[in-house]
């Protein structure tokens, strides 16, 4: 395994902030982020993902294959939370079932970006329109 790739991943700013947060919890620090910043970061991330998805989709164009992939992404984004809710409802109350089902139906942008970075590292081509699928 390439040690430079491991070092590059560990020294990635989001990973370092994750470890900083863990350290703050272990040390029982009162470290807080001022309230307007989390809202700003969430909004910025949503806008950035949407713009990037639209840009990649404009480069790919719209053909039948891409429309099928985007339709399937929307369908799965609806289906997974619905069936997850009914499965979870057997053991949990309604509020917790809805919360967990929504979590199962969501997609992690960080995981998606990590997957894309890995594909680029090993030289595997992928459709850029998948960013639009993630956005949808």
C-alpha positions as CSV (number, residue, x, y, z in Angstrom):
1,X,0.0,0.0,0.0
2,X,1.3,3.5,-0.9
3,X,2.2,5.4,2.3
4,X,1.9,8.8,0.5
5,X,-1.8,8.0,-0.3
6,X,-2.4,7.1,3.4
7,X,-0.7,10.3,4.6
8,X,-2.6,12.4,2.0
9,X,-5.9,11.0,3.3
10,X,-5.1,11.4,7.0
11,X,-3.8,15.0,6.4
12,X,-7.0,15.9,4.6
13,X,-8.7,18.9,6.3
14,X,-12.1,17.3,6.9
15,X,-10.3,14.3,8.5
16,X,-8.2,16.6,10.7
17,X,-11.3,18.5,11.8
18,X,-12.9,15.2,12.7
19,X,-10.0,14.3,14.9
20,X,-10.0,17.8,16.4
21,X,-13.7,17.2,17.3
22,X,-12.9,13.8,18.8
23,X,-10.1,15.3,20.9
24,X,-12.4,18.1,22.1
25,X,-14.9,15.6,23.3
26,X,-12.3,13.4,25.0
27,X,-10.8,16.4,26.8
28,X,-14.4,17.6,27.7
29,X,-13.6,21.0,26.0
30,X,-16.3,23.6,25.6
31,X,-15.2,24.2,22.0
32,X,-18.2,25.5,20.0
33,X,-18.7,26.8,16.5
34,X,-20.6,30.2,16.4
35,X,-24.2,29.5,15.4
36,X,-24.3,31.4,12.0
37,X,-21.4,29.3,10.6
38,X,-23.0,25.9,10.5
39,X,-26.0,27.3,8.7
40,X,-23.7,29.1,6.2
41,X,-21.6,25.9,5.6
42,X,-24.7,23.8,5.0
43,X,-26.1,26.3,2.6
44,X,-22.7,26.7,0.8
45,X,-22.4,22.9,0.5
46,X,-25.8,22.5,-0.9
47,X,-25.2,25.3,-3.5
48,X,-21.8,23.9,-4.4
49,X,-23.0,20.4,-4.9
50,X,-26.0,21.6,-7.0
51,X,-23.8,23.8,-9.2
52,X,-21.2,21.0,-9.6
53,X,-24.0,18.5,-10.5
54,X,-25.5,20.9,-13.1
55,X,-22.0,21.6,-14.6
56,X,-21.2,17.9,-14.9
57,X,-24.6,17.1,-16.4
58,X,-24.1,19.9,-19.0
59,X,-20.8,18.4,-20.0
60,X,-22.3,14.9,-20.3
61,X,-25.4,15.9,-22.1
62,X,-28.8,14.2,-21.8
63,X,-29.3,10.9,-23.5
64,X,-31.5,7.9,-22.7
65,X,-28.8,6.2,-20.6
66,X,-28.3,9.3,-18.4
67,X,-32.0,9.9,-18.1
68,X,-32.4,6.3,-16.9
69,X,-29.6,6.7,-14.4
70,X,-31.1,10.0,-13.0
71,X,-34.6,8.5,-12.9
72,X,-33.3,5.5,-11.0
73,X,-31.5,7.7,-8.5
74,X,-34.7,9.6,-7.8
75,X,-36.6,6.4,-7.6
76,X,-34.2,4.9,-5.1
77,X,-34.1,8.1,-3.1
78,X,-37.9,7.7,-2.6
79,X,-38.0,3.9,-2.2
80,X,-35.3,3.4,0.3
81,X,-36.7,5.7,3.1
82,X,-40.2,4.3,2.5
83,X,-39.4,0.6,2.9
84,X,-36.9,1.4,5.7
85,X,-39.6,3.2,7.6
86,X,-41.9,0.1,7.5
87,X,-39.1,-2.2,8.5
88,X,-38.0,0.0,11.4
89,X,-41.6,0.7,12.5
90,X,-41.8,-3.0,13.7
91,X,-39.3,-2.2,16.5
92,X,-39.3,1.6,16.9
93,X,-41.8,4.4,17.5
94,X,-42.9,6.5,14.6
95,X,-40.5,9.5,15.2
96,X,-37.4,7.3,15.5
97,X,-38.5,5.2,12.5
98,X,-38.9,8.3,10.3
99,X,-35.5,9.7,11.5
100,X,-33.6,6.5,10.7
101,X,-35.4,5.9,7.4
102,X,-34.5,9.4,6.3
103,X,-30.9,8.7,7.3
104,X,-30.9,5.5,5.3
105,X,-32.3,7.4,2.3
106,X,-29.8,10.1,2.4
107,X,-26.4,10.1,0.7
108,X,-23.1,11.0,2.1
109,X,-21.3,13.6,-0.1
110,X,-18.0,12.9,1.7
111,X,-18.3,9.2,0.9
112,X,-19.3,10.0,-2.7
113,X,-16.3,12.3,-3.1
114,X,-14.0,9.7,-1.5
115,X,-15.3,7.1,-4.0
116,X,-14.7,9.4,-6.9
117,X,-11.2,10.2,-5.7
118,X,-10.4,6.5,-5.4
119,X,-11.7,5.8,-8.9
120,X,-9.5,8.7,-10.2
121,X,-6.5,7.3,-8.3
122,X,-6.8,3.9,-9.8
123,X,-7.6,5.3,-13.3
124,X,-11.2,4.1,-13.6
125,X,-13.5,6.3,-15.8
126,X,-16.9,7.2,-14.4
127,X,-19.8,9.3,-15.5
128,X,-19.6,12.9,-14.3
129,X,-23.4,13.0,-14.4
130,X,-23.4,10.9,-11.2
131,X,-22.8,14.2,-9.3
132,X,-26.2,15.3,-10.7
133,X,-27.7,12.0,-9.6
134,X,-26.3,12.6,-6.1
135,X,-27.8,16.1,-6.1
136,X,-31.2,14.9,-7.2
